[in-house]
Amino acid sequence: RQRDIVDELIEMGWGVEDFSELLTLNAIIFCVDREEEIIPLSLVYYHVASKYCVNKKNVERAMKYAIERAFDNYNSNLEKIFGYTVHKSRGVTKNGEFIYGLAAYVRTLVDKNNF
C-alpha cells in the first residue's frame, strides 16, 4: 500500500529527490495510513523526525520549504486538491493544511483503486 501511495504522489508531480520532499512524503504517508484518525501535526513532525533522526523543528522547516517549492512549480493536480488557492500571489498553504489535504486526496484515490 505504501508503494501505491508513493506512486500516486509521484504521478501528481511530487518529487523525492530532495530531503525536504522525502520528509513531507513520509508525513503524508503517515497520515494516509492512519485512515480517519485526526493526528496532531506535532505528532506527525515527531514521527518523521524520529524516523530520520532529526529535530522536529528541522522537519517543520523542511516541509515548509518543500510545500513552497510545490507551489512554485505549480502543478494542475494541486489546483484540483486545493482549488483557487494555488497561486503564488495568494501565498502558500500552511504545513498542516497541505499535508492533511494531500493525505485525504491520496486516501480517496487509493481507496477508489482498491490498493
VEXDREN-2710 file (C-alpha; in Angstrom, 1 decimal):
% VEXDREN-2710
k/r/px/py/pz
1/ARG/0.0/0.0/0.0
2/GLN/2.8/2.4/0.8
3/ARG/4.3/1.9/-2.7
4/ASP/0.9/2.7/-4.2
5/ILE/0.7/5.9/-2.2
6/VAL/4.2/6.9/-3.3
7/ASP/3.3/6.1/-6.9
8/GLU/0.2/8.3/-6.7
9/LEU/2.2/11.2/-5.3
10/ILE/4.9/10.9/-7.9
11/GLU/2.3/10.8/-10.7
12/MET/0.9/14.0/-9.3
13/GLY/4.3/15.6/-9.7
14/TRP/5.7/15.2/-6.1
15/GLY/9.4/14.6/-6.2
16/VAL/11.6/12.5/-3.9
17/GLU/15.0/13.9/-4.9
18/ASP/15.2/16.4/-2.1
19/PHE/15.4/15.6/1.6
20/SER/12.6/18.1/2.4
21/GLU/10.3/16.4/-0.2
22/LEU/11.1/13.0/1.3
23/LEU/10.2/14.2/4.8
24/THR/7.0/15.7/3.6
25/LEU/6.2/12.5/1.6
26/ASN/6.7/10.4/4.8
27/ALA/4.3/12.8/6.7
28/ILE/1.7/12.3/4.0
29/ILE/2.1/8.5/4.1
30/PHE/1.9/8.6/7.9
31/CYS/-1.4/10.5/7.7
32/VAL/-2.8/8.3/4.9
33/ASP/-2.0/5.1/6.9
34/ARG/-3.9/6.4/9.9
35/GLU/-7.2/6.3/8.0
36/GLU/-9.8/8.5/9.7
37/GLU/-7.8/9.4/12.8
38/ILE/-7.2/13.1/13.5
39/ILE/-3.5/13.3/14.1
40/PRO/-2.0/16.4/15.7
41/LEU/0.7/18.0/13.4
42/SER/3.2/17.9/16.3
43/LEU/2.8/14.1/16.3
44/VAL/3.4/14.0/12.5
45/TYR/6.6/16.0/13.0
46/TYR/7.7/13.8/15.8
47/HIS/7.1/10.6/13.8
48/VAL/9.1/11.9/10.8
49/ALA/11.9/13.4/13.0
50/SER/12.4/10.2/14.9
51/LYS/12.4/8.1/11.7
52/TYR/15.2/10.2/10.2
53/CYS/17.0/11.2/13.5
54/VAL/16.5/14.9/13.0
55/ASN/15.0/17.7/15.1
56/LYS/11.2/18.3/14.9
57/LYS/11.8/22.0/14.1
58/ASN/14.0/21.0/11.2
59/VAL/11.3/18.7/9.9
60/GLU/8.8/21.6/10.1
61/ARG/11.1/23.9/8.2
62/ALA/12.0/21.3/5.6
63/MET/8.3/20.6/5.0
64/LYS/7.6/24.3/4.6
65/TYR/10.4/24.5/2.0
66/ALA/9.0/21.5/0.1
67/ILE/5.5/22.9/0.1
68/GLU/6.7/26.3/-1.2
69/ARG/8.6/24.5/-4.0
70/ALA/5.5/22.5/-4.9
71/PHE/3.5/25.8/-5.2
72/ASP/6.4/27.5/-7.1
73/ASN/6.5/24.6/-9.6
74/TYR/2.7/24.8/-9.9
75/ASN/1.0/21.6/-10.9
76/SER/-2.6/21.4/-12.1
77/ASN/-3.1/18.5/-9.7
78/LEU/-2.6/20.8/-6.8
79/GLU/-5.4/23.0/-8.1
80/LYS/-7.7/20.0/-8.1
81/ILE/-6.9/19.4/-4.5
82/PHE/-6.6/23.0/-3.1
83/GLY/-8.8/24.9/-5.6
84/TYR/-8.1/28.5/-6.4
85/THR/-5.7/29.0/-3.5
86/VAL/-2.9/27.6/-5.7
87/HIS/-1.3/30.8/-6.8
88/LYS/1.9/32.4/-5.8
89/SER/0.2/35.8/-5.2
90/ARG/-2.2/34.2/-2.6
91/GLY/0.6/32.7/-0.6
92/VAL/1.2/29.1/0.3
93/THR/-1.0/26.9/2.5
94/LYS/0.2/26.0/5.9
95/ASN/2.0/22.8/6.5
96/GLY/-0.9/21.1/8.2
97/GLU/-3.4/22.2/5.5
98/PHE/-1.1/20.8/2.8
99/ILE/-0.3/17.5/4.5
100/TYR/-3.9/16.8/5.6
101/GLY/-5.4/17.9/2.3
102/LEU/-3.0/15.8/0.2
103/ALA/-3.3/12.8/2.5
104/ALA/-7.1/13.0/2.2
105/TYR/-6.9/13.2/-1.6
106/VAL/-4.4/10.4/-1.9
107/ARG/-6.5/8.3/0.5
108/THR/-9.6/8.7/-1.7
109/LEU/-7.5/7.7/-4.8
110/VAL/-6.1/4.7/-3.1
111/ASP/-9.5/3.6/-1.8
112/LYS/-11.1/4.1/-5.2
113/ASN/-8.4/1.9/-6.8
114/ASN/-8.7/-0.7/-4.0
115/PHE/-5.0/-0.8/-3.3
END
